[in-house]
Amino acid sequence: MRNKVLLLTAVLCFSPVLALAAPVLYTLTGVTFGDGGTASGSFVYDSATNTYSSINITTTAGTVRTSGATYHFIAGNPNPPSSSFSLNLTTAFANNQTGLPGLALLFGTALGAAGTSSLVGSQEANCSDAVCSTPVAPMRFTTAGNVTGQALQIPTLSEWGMAAFSILLMGTAVLYLRKREVQA
């Protein structure tokens, strides 16, 4: 029993050193559509879980689409067709997305690490069906733009904080084992 407790304590002391994939905040930069409209905003992508969150993207009017839209929701609920190469959005969370504005962002390189990826063939259109699987007019395509990713900082202890925590954890394990020996 004593060896198991010491082994578990040692594993816990060194487990914070293991690397974890961090979510990345992506910001749209220089995104323009062929009709003169623009898109701006940001979203968070976590490559470890292939999930998007904190979506807040706004488009402006142009000559093809005469009004802009704000996107917060992934299209295709409950099974979104988004991946590290694409993000498909709608303006509302709805069981039937027919007729809602939709925005498909297609990335030149897979998302996952901080850096820049160009938008290729991205478009804004209306959803043709309940899961927004096909775009219909009025539609417009991007002519320029990128997404730039910055890793989100996950709060951790400093090196000295980790050392103090490890010593405290080991001391607690030793006291626990001594107390068990006295009771036995």
N, C-alpha and C positions, 0 to 999 in steps of 0.2 A: 504494500500500500504506500509505504514511504517513497519508494522509487517512482511510483506512478504520479504522486503529488509533485515531486521535484521535477519530473519530466514535463508535466502539464504546465508548471510554473515557468520553466525555461522556454517552452514553446510560446507562452503568452508574452514573455519578456521580449522575445525577438520577432514576434509576428507583426508589429507595426512597421518593421523594416521592409516588408514585402511590398512590391509595387502594385498600385491599383490604377486602373484606367480612370481618368477624370473626365467629367462632362466638359464639352467645349461650347462656348458662346460664339455663335456665328452672326456677323453683322453684314447686311447687304450694302454694297458700295458701288456707286455708279451704275445702278440698274436702270436702263431705259428700254422702252418698247418702241416698235417701229412706227407707232402712231403719235409719238411724242410724250406719252405718259411715262411715269416713273414708278419705281417701287423702292421702299425703304423699310427698315426695321431689323428685327433680329429673332433668333430662336436658339434653343440649346439642343445639342445632339449628344447622346451618350452611346458610344460605339460598343461598349460592353453589353448593353441591353438592347441595342438597336431601337432606341426610343427618342422621340422628340418631345420637348416641353417648352414652356415659357414662350410660346409663339406669339409674335406681335409684328405683323407685316401690313403695311398700308400701301395701296396703289393710288395714283392720281389719274384723272381723266385725260383722254387723248381724243384723236379724231375717230377712231373705231369704237372704243368704249367711252361713252360720254359721261361716265361717272366712275369715281374711284371706289375702292372697297377696303375693308379692314379684315384681315384674316387671323383667326385664333385657333381654328379647329382643323384636325386632320381629316381629309376626305375618306370616304369608304367605310365609315363605321358600320359594324364593329371590327372589321378586318382591314385596316388601312394598307394600301399597296405602296407604302413608303419604304425606303431603304437608305443605305449610305450614299447611294447615287441619285436619289430623288426624294422630293417632299411634295405631297399633294395636299392642298388646303382648300377649305371652304370658309364661308363667312359665319356659318352657324352650325351648331351640333344638332343634326336632324336625322330622323330615321329615313326620310326621303329627301335627298339633296337635289332632285330634279329642278332645274331652273336657277339654282343658286349660283352666284359667282364662284369660280374655281381658279386656283393658281397652282400651276405645276412648275416646281423648280427642279431643273435637271443639272447635276453637277458634273464638271469635266473630270474630276478625280473624286474618289471615295472620301467622304468625310470621316473624321475620327481623330485627327491630330490637328494641333494648331497650325495655321497657315492659310493660304489662299487657294480657292478653287473657282474656276470660271463657270459662268452659267452658259449652258449650251442647249439651244432649242427650247428654252423655258417659255411658257405661255400663260396667258390669262384668258379665260373663256367662261361660258356657262356650262353647268353640268347637264348632261343629256339624260341621266337616269338616277335612280335612288342612291346608288353608291358612287356616283360621279366617276364612272369608269371611262367615259368618252366625252371630249369637249364638243360644244356646238357654238355657233356664232351668237353674238359677236366675239371674235377671238383676235388676239394680237400676240406677237412673239417678241422676245427680248432681242435687242440688237447689241447690247453691251451690258457688262456688269459682272461682279464677282461676289463671293461670300468670303469673308475673312474671319478665321477662327482664333479665339484666344482661350486657352485652358482656364477653367474656373479654379480658383484656389480653394482647396479643401483644408480647413483649419487643422493643424497638427501641433504637437508639442515641439519645442526646440530640442536640440540634442541634449542639453543639460536637463530639460524637463523629462525626456525619455529615460535618461540615466537615473534620475531621482525616482521616477515611477517604477523602473525595473528593480531598484534596490528596495523600495517599499514593498513591492510584490513578493520578492524573494524573502524579505524579513517576515512578512505575514505568513508565508508558507512554512518557514522554520518554526515560528511561534505556534502555528496550528499543529505541526507534527510533535513538538515538545509537549503541548497540552494533551494530545492523544496518548503519548507515552506515559504521562503522569496518571491519567485516568485508567490506564490498562493494568 
